[in-house]
Amino acid sequence: MEKKMKRKKEHVFFFHLNHLLFLVVVFMVVGSCQGSRLNQAGKLQALLKVKKQHGAREEWATPTWVEDGPSEVGAMELDLITNGLPGQPSSVKFKQYSGYITVDELNQRRLFYYFAESVQAPSTKPLLLWLNGGPGCSSLGFGAMLEIGPFGVKPDGKTLYHRLNSWNKVANTLFIESPAGVGFSYSNTTSDYDSSGDKRTAKDSYTFLVNWFKRFPHYKNRDFYIAGESYAGFYIPELADIVIQQNMQQHDFSGYIQLKGVMIGNGIMNDVTDQKGMYDYIWTHALISDETHKGLMKHCAYGGSDEKDKPISKFKCSEFEDEIGKEAGDIDFYNIYAPICKEDSSNASTKTNKPNKGLDPCDEDYIYAYLNLPQVQEALHANITGLPYPWNFCSEVISSWVDYPTTMFPVYKRLIPNGLRILLYSGDMDAVVPVTSTRYSIDALNLMVKEPWKPWIDNNGEVGGYRVVYDGLTLATIRGAGHEVPKYQSGRAFTLLNYFLNSK
């Protein structure tokens, strides 16, 4: 390969037969940046063919216990990035921290985090945790470096630029690479990589928070929000569910986490409606033919909730799923109108890159190069054990995903009565978990509409998207955004964040 860098596309899951495919084996089908990289249509065909490991999937059950890690009191200053990140702009006035939190002392499972305090008055700002999905993809690479963190990476792969609409301008932002095996997070017990799943990911994330608050005790009583996207549509409600259950078991407020709300972008919710919404979206946006859509609906999608309504022909379903990639062509399904990173375009992009617009299709290449620089890892206090593989966007060591639910509906029905602020937002150019899927899922929850559909206005006085308020949650669309909303519409995402934090 001309360039010795590899990266993986996040949230790589599609719908196959009757269930949403959460492709933990994404790293086996998504090619590298250069010679072996599949084109977008080829990716889709490959992804739709990857099958989940067989076995019954248990419905999510909130654990009623948690293992405490070792005492973290006084360790905060050891994680301070004292001289800033290599190549960062001058005049950075906020503090940055990064390091490891142990979530399993026996197995030595340790999760890596990056934390950027608020630019102004961090002592008065809320704490916001950002989670990316996959499952098995990095919140440091996608969330922090590509979407909402204080810096982006320039095309040279060595220097950083200020992100105009970084979320740490209004919140203290925390990013976790989870579960172990993702990014810089690791386990000394390699069998952990063979038994990853939703339940342990949520439990480890909660344990991480408990121990992180020991390390940063002055954030313990701060208003706390969880945000993220894609497969984090499962991660976030699952973690919120544990936080609420654990809060209810506290005999005093010493272990109480001040969870106020969750904010989920283009997130999965429910297999049946997610799948139908994806098929309908790609058809109504003229990516596939009428005939292929009819075939998908007949042979792949559920017709209803009864066994008799389930598809019966796996072979016919696969045939029609193959047609999606063939008919749609070489496009990016994460933003159907965006340019794609050609194999020979990364060098040319150094002349055209617009770092604060998020429009460079090759920006993941630059992030990969940056996070694999030895001086960057040293500054981040990362890779302290000498991992036998490079940092990557999505895990190459997690070999299976042992549990995941088919729906978040039971969890939402537990969360809503607790008064959480719940915002589901959707970039309207995403074909992977499109707005149609989210609308179908919300409709299936049978929530009462409190405030009807209407536009919301961004900071430029333009229509930023549309929103409808239900009894228990709000849906907002972001006009002109793809799957990773802040990447494509950073200003509108930032406006929406401010609305959310200020209860508007």
C-alpha positions in Angstrom: 0.0 0.0 0.0 1.2 3.5 -0.7 0.1 4.7 2.7 0.6 2.5 5.7 -2.5 3.5 7.5 -5.7 1.7 8.1 -9.0 2.9 9.4 -12.4 1.6 9.9 -15.8 3.2 9.2 -17.8 3.6 12.4 -21.3 2.3 13.1 -21.0 -0.3 10.4 -24.2 -2.2 10.8 -27.0 -2.8 8.3 -30.1 -4.8 8.3 -30.2 -8.4 7.2 -33.3 -10.7 7.2 -35.3 -9.9 10.3 -32.8 -8.3 12.6 -30.6 -5.3 12.7 -27.0 -6.4 12.1 -24.7 -4.9 14.6 -21.5 -5.9 12.8 -18.8 -6.5 15.3 -17.0 -8.2 12.5 -16.9 -4.9 10.6 -13.1 -5.0 10.8 -13.2 -8.1 8.6 -15.1 -6.6 5.8 -14.2 -2.9 5.7 -10.9 -2.5 3.7 -8.1 -0.2 4.4 -7.6 3.4 3.1 -5.6 2.5 0.1 -5.3 -0.4 -2.4 -7.6 -2.9 -0.6 -10.3 -0.4 0.3 -13.7 -1.4 -0.9 -15.8 1.2 -2.6 -19.0 2.2 -0.9 -21.2 0.0 -2.9 -18.9 -2.9 -2.3 -18.9 -2.2 1.4 -22.6 -2.3 1.5 -22.8 -5.6 -0.3 -20.2 -7.1 2.0 -21.8 -5.8 5.1 -25.2 -7.1 4.2 -23.7 -10.6 3.8 -22.0 -10.7 7.2 -24.1 -12.7 9.7 -24.3 -12.5 13.4 -23.2 -15.4 15.5 -26.1 -17.8 16.1 -27.7 -18.0 19.5 -30.6 -16.6 21.4 -30.4 -12.9 22.3 -31.5 -12.1 25.8 -33.6 -9.0 26.5 -31.6 -6.4 28.3 -31.7 -6.6 32.0 -30.3 -3.9 34.2 -27.8 -5.3 36.7 -28.4 -4.4 40.4 -24.8 -4.4 41.4 -21.4 -3.0 40.4 -17.8 -3.6 41.2 -15.9 -0.7 42.6 -12.4 -0.2 41.3 -9.4 0.9 43.3 -9.3 4.3 44.9 -8.7 7.0 42.4 -8.5 9.9 44.9 -5.7 12.3 44.1 -4.8 10.7 40.7 -6.3 13.5 38.6 -3.2 15.6 38.2 -1.3 12.5 37.0 -3.6 12.5 33.9 -3.1 16.2 33.1 -1.8 16.8 29.6 0.8 19.2 30.9 2.2 20.6 27.7 -0.8 20.2 25.5 -1.3 17.9 22.6 1.5 17.8 19.9 0.7 20.2 17.1 -2.2 21.9 18.9 -2.8 25.6 18.2 -1.3 28.2 20.6 -3.4 30.0 23.2 -5.2 26.9 24.5 -6.5 28.0 27.9 -8.6 25.0 29.0 -7.2 21.9 30.7 -7.1 18.5 29.1 -6.7 15.1 30.8 -6.4 11.6 29.6 -5.5 8.2 30.9 -6.9 4.9 32.1 -9.6 3.9 34.5 -9.6 0.3 35.8 -13.1 -1.3 35.5 -12.1 -4.9 36.4 -9.3 -5.3 38.9 -9.1 -9.1 38.5 -8.9 -9.2 34.7 -7.2 -5.8 34.5 -9.7 -4.3 32.0 -8.9 -0.7 31.6 -10.8 1.9 29.6 -9.0 4.9 28.1 -10.6 8.4 28.3 -9.9 11.9 27.0 -11.4 14.8 28.9 -11.5 18.5 27.8 -12.7 21.0 30.4 -14.9 23.8 29.3 -13.3 26.8 27.6 -15.0 29.2 30.0 -15.9 28.7 33.7 -15.6 24.9 33.8 -16.7 25.0 37.4 -20.2 26.2 36.4 -20.6 24.0 33.3 -22.3 20.6 33.1 -20.4 17.3 32.4 -21.2 15.7 29.1 -20.1 12.1 28.3 -19.9 11.3 24.5 -20.2 7.7 23.3 -19.7 6.3 19.8 -21.0 3.0 18.8 -20.0 0.4 16.3 -20.2 -1.7 18.4 -16.5 -1.6 18.9 -15.6 1.9 17.6 -13.7 4.8 19.2 -15.2 7.8 20.8 -11.7 9.4 20.8 -11.3 9.1 17.0 -14.9 9.8 16.0 -16.4 11.9 18.8 -13.4 13.9 19.9 -11.2 14.2 16.8 -13.8 14.1 14.0 -17.0 15.6 15.5 -17.3 17.6 18.7 -13.9 17.8 20.4 -11.8 21.0 20.7 -9.5 20.0 17.9 -9.5 18.5 14.5 -6.5 17.1 12.6 -5.0 18.8 9.6 -4.2 16.9 6.4 -0.5 16.6 7.4 -1.6 14.2 10.1 0.7 16.0 12.6 -1.0 19.3 13.5 -4.3 20.3 14.9 -6.8 23.2 14.4 -9.4 24.7 16.6 -12.9 23.4 16.0 -15.2 26.4 15.7 -18.1 24.6 17.3 -16.5 22.4 19.8 -18.8 21.3 22.5 -16.4 22.1 25.3 -17.3 25.7 24.7 -20.5 25.0 26.7 -19.8 21.8 28.6 -17.0 19.8 30.1 -16.6 16.9 27.6 -15.6 13.4 28.4 -14.9 10.6 25.8 -14.5 6.9 26.7 -13.1 4.2 24.4 -15.4 1.3 25.2 -15.4 -1.6 25.6 -11.9 -3.0 26.3 -10.3 -3.7 22.9 -11.4 -0.4 21.4 -8.8 2.1 20.6 -6.3 2.4 23.5 -8.6 0.5 25.9 -7.4 -3.0 26.7 -7.6 -6.0 29.0 -4.8 -8.2 30.3 -7.2 -11.1 30.0 -7.5 -11.7 26.2 -10.6 -13.8 26.6 -12.5 -10.6 27.4 -12.2 -9.8 23.7 -14.2 -13.0 22.9 -17.0 -12.1 25.3 -17.8 -8.5 24.7 -21.4 -7.4 24.6 -24.0 -4.8 25.5 -24.4 -5.9 29.1 -20.8 -5.8 30.1 -20.2 -2.7 28.1 -22.9 -0.9 30.1 -21.7 -2.3 33.4 -18.0 -1.4 32.6 -19.1 2.1 31.6 -20.9 2.6 34.9 -17.9 1.3 36.8 -15.8 3.7 34.8 -18.0 6.6 35.9 -17.9 5.6 39.5 -14.1 5.5 39.5 -13.7 8.5 37.3 -15.7 10.6 39.8 -13.3 9.4 42.5 -10.4 10.8 40.4 -12.4 14.0 39.6 -14.5 14.4 42.8 -15.3 18.1 42.1 -17.5 16.9 39.1 -19.5 14.4 41.2 -22.4 16.8 41.9 -22.4 18.4 38.5 -25.4 18.1 36.1 -24.5 15.1 33.9 -25.6 14.3 30.4 -24.9 11.4 28.0 -24.7 12.0 24.3 -23.6 10.0 21.3 -24.8 8.4 18.1 -25.4 5.3 16.0 -25.0 2.0 18.0 -24.8 4.2 21.1 -28.6 4.3 20.5 -28.3 1.1 22.6 -25.3 2.1 24.7 -26.8 5.3 26.0 -30.2 4.1 27.2 -28.5 1.0 28.7 -26.0 3.1 30.7 -28.7 5.6 31.7 -30.8 2.7 33.0 -28.0 1.4 35.2 -27.3 4.9 36.5 -30.9 5.4 37.5 -31.2 1.9 39.1 -28.0 2.5 41.1 -29.1 5.9 42.2 -32.3 4.4 43.6 -30.2 2.0 45.7 -28.1 4.7 47.3 -28.6 5.1 51.0 -27.2 8.6 50.8 -26.1 10.9 48.0 -22.5 10.0 48.2 -22.8 7.6 45.2 -25.5 9.5 43.4 -24.8 10.6 39.7 -26.7 13.7 38.7 -28.0 12.3 35.3 -30.2 15.0 33.8 -30.7 13.8 30.2 -29.6 11.9 27.1 -29.0 13.1 23.6 -28.8 10.5 20.8 -28.0 11.1 17.1 -29.2 8.8 14.3 -29.4 6.0 16.9 -30.7 2.5 16.6 -33.8 1.8 18.6 -35.7 -1.2 17.5 -34.9 -3.9 14.9 -38.2 -4.0 13.0 -38.8 -0.3 12.6 -35.1 0.5 12.0 -35.0 -2.0 9.2 -38.2 -0.9 7.5 -37.1 2.8 7.9 -33.8 2.1 6.1 -35.4 0.3 3.2 -38.0 3.0 2.8 -35.4 5.8 3.0 -33.1 4.5 0.3 -36.1 3.9 -1.9 -37.8 7.3 -1.4 -34.4 9.0 -2.0 -34.2 7.4 -5.4 -31.2 5.1 -4.6 -32.9 1.9 -5.5 -35.6 0.7 -7.9 -39.3 0.1 -7.1 -38.7 -3.6 -7.8 -35.9 -3.9 -5.4 -37.8 -2.1 -2.7 -40.8 -4.4 -3.1 -38.5 -7.4 -2.9 -36.8 -6.1 0.3 -40.2 -5.5 1.9 -41.5 -8.9 0.9 -38.4 -11.1 1.7 -36.4 -9.1 4.3 -38.7 -6.9 6.4 -41.1 -7.9 9.0 -44.7 -7.4 8.0 -45.9 -7.3 11.6 -45.3 -8.6 15.1 -46.6 -12.2 14.6 -44.5 -15.2 13.5 -46.6 -15.5 10.4 -45.6 -12.1 9.3 -41.8 -12.8 9.4 -39.9 -13.2 6.1 -39.3 -16.8 5.1 -36.6 -16.7 2.4 -33.1 -15.9 3.5 -31.8 -16.6 0.0 -34.2 -14.2 -1.7 -33.5 -11.6 0.9 -29.8 -11.8 0.2 -30.4 -11.4 -3.5 -32.4 -8.2 -3.0 -29.9 -6.8 -0.5 -27.1 -7.4 -3.0 -29.1 -5.2 -5.4 -28.9 -2.2 -3.0 -25.2 -1.8 -3.5 -25.4 -2.5 -7.2 -28.2 0.0 -7.9 -27.0 2.8 -5.5 -23.5 2.7 -6.8 -20.3 4.1 -5.2 -21.8 6.5 -2.7 -21.4 7.1 1.1 -24.5 5.7 2.8 -23.6 7.7 5.9 -24.3 10.8 3.9 -25.8 10.1 0.5 -24.9 13.5 -0.9 -21.3 13.7 0.4 -18.1 13.2 -1.6 -16.2 10.0 -0.8 -12.5 9.7 -0.1 -10.9 8.3 -3.3 -7.8 6.1 -3.0 -5.7 8.8 -4.8 -7.3 11.9 -3.3 -5.8 12.2 0.2 -2.7 14.1 -1.0 -4.8 16.4 -3.2 -7.0 17.2 -0.3 -4.2 19.1 1.4 -4.9 22.0 -1.0 -8.7 22.0 -0.6 -9.3 21.0 3.0 -11.6 23.3 4.9 -11.0 22.2 8.4 -13.8 24.0 10.1 -16.4 22.9 7.6 -16.0 19.2 8.1 -16.3 18.6 4.4 -13.1 16.7 3.7 -14.0 13.1 3.0 -10.4 11.9 3.9 -10.3 13.4 7.4 -10.3 10.0 9.0 -7.0 9.3 7.4 -5.4 12.3 9.1 -6.8 11.3 12.5 -5.5 7.7 12.1 -2.0 9.1 11.3 -2.1 11.5 14.2 -3.2 9.1 16.9 -0.5 6.6 15.9 2.3 9.1 16.4 4.5 8.0 19.4 4.7 11.6 20.7 0.9 11.9 20.6 0.4 8.7 22.5 3.0 9.8 25.1 1.2 13.1 25.6 -2.1 11.3 26.0 -0.7 8.8 28.5 -2.0 6.2 26.1 -0.7 2.8 25.0 1.4 2.5 28.1 1.6 -1.3 27.8 2.8 -1.4 24.2 -0.3 -2.8 22.5 0.7 -5.2 19.6 -1.5 -3.3 17.1 -2.0 0.3 16.0 -4.7 2.5 17.3 -7.7 2.2 14.9 -11.2 3.7 14.6 -12.8 0.3 15.2 -11.5 -2.7 17.1 -9.4 -5.4 15.4 -9.2 -7.5 18.5 -12.8 -7.9 19.6 -13.7 -11.2 17.9 -17.4 -11.6 19.0 -20.4 -9.8 20.5 -22.2 -12.1 22.8 -25.3 -10.2 23.6 -27.4 -7.4 22.3 -31.2 -6.7 22.5 -33.5 -6.4 19.6 -35.2 -3.3 20.9 -34.8 -0.4 23.4 -38.5 0.1 23.9 -38.6 -1.6 27.4 -35.7 0.6 28.5 -37.3 3.8 27.2 -40.5 2.9 29.1 -38.4 2.8 32.2 -36.4 5.9 31.5 -39.3 8.2 30.5 -41.2 8.1 33.9 -38.0 9.2 35.6 -38.2 12.6 34.1 -35.0 12.5 32.0 -34.6 15.0 29.2 -34.5 12.8 26.1 -33.5 14.2 22.7 -33.4 12.0 19.6 -31.8 13.9 16.7 -31.4 12.8 13.2 -29.3 14.1 10.2 -31.6 13.9 7.3 -29.0 12.7 4.8 -28.1 9.4 6.6 -29.2 6.2 5.0 -27.8 3.9 7.7 -30.0 4.8 10.6 -32.2 7.3 8.8 -34.8 9.7 10.1 -37.5 7.4 8.8 -36.3 4.6 11.1 -36.4 6.9 14.1 -39.8 8.2 13.2 -41.2 4.7 12.8 -39.6 3.7 16.2 -41.1 6.6 18.0 -44.4 6.0 16.5 -44.3 2.4 17.7 -43.8 3.7 21.3 -47.3 5.3 21.1 -46.3 8.5 22.8 -48.7 11.5 22.9 -47.7 14.6 20.9 -47.4 17.6 23.1 -46.0 20.1 20.6 -46.6 19.4 16.9 -44.0 19.3 14.1 -42.4 22.7 13.3 -39.1 24.1 12.2 -36.4 25.2 14.6 -34.0 28.0 13.7 -30.2 27.9 13.8 -27.7 30.6 14.8 -27.7 32.0 11.2 -31.5 32.5 11.3 -32.1 29.6 8.9 -34.2 26.5 9.3 -31.9 24.2 11.1 -34.3 21.3 10.9 -37.6 20.3 12.4 -38.8 19.1 15.8 -41.8 17.5 17.5 -42.2 17.2 21.2 -43.8 14.0 22.6 -44.7 13.1 26.1 -41.3 11.9 27.3 -39.0 12.8 24.5 -38.2 15.2 21.6 -37.3 14.4 18.1 -35.3 16.9 16.1 -33.9 16.7 12.6 -30.8 18.4 11.4 -31.1 19.7 7.8 -28.2 18.8 5.6 -26.5 16.4 8.0 -25.3 12.8 7.6 -24.9 10.1 10.1 -22.2 11.9 12.1 -24.3 15.1 12.5 -21.6 17.4 14.0 -19.2 16.5 11.2 -21.5 17.8 8.5 -23.4 20.5 10.3 -21.3 21.6 13.2 -23.1 24.9 13.7 -26.6 23.4 13.7 -25.4 20.6 16.0 -24.0 23.2 18.4 -27.2 25.2 18.3 -29.2 22.0 19.1 -26.8 21.2 22.0 -27.4 24.6 23.5 -31.2 24.2 23.1 -30.9 20.8 24.9 -28.7 22.0 27.8 -30.9 25.0 28.3 -34.2 23.0 28.2 -35.5 24.8 25.1 
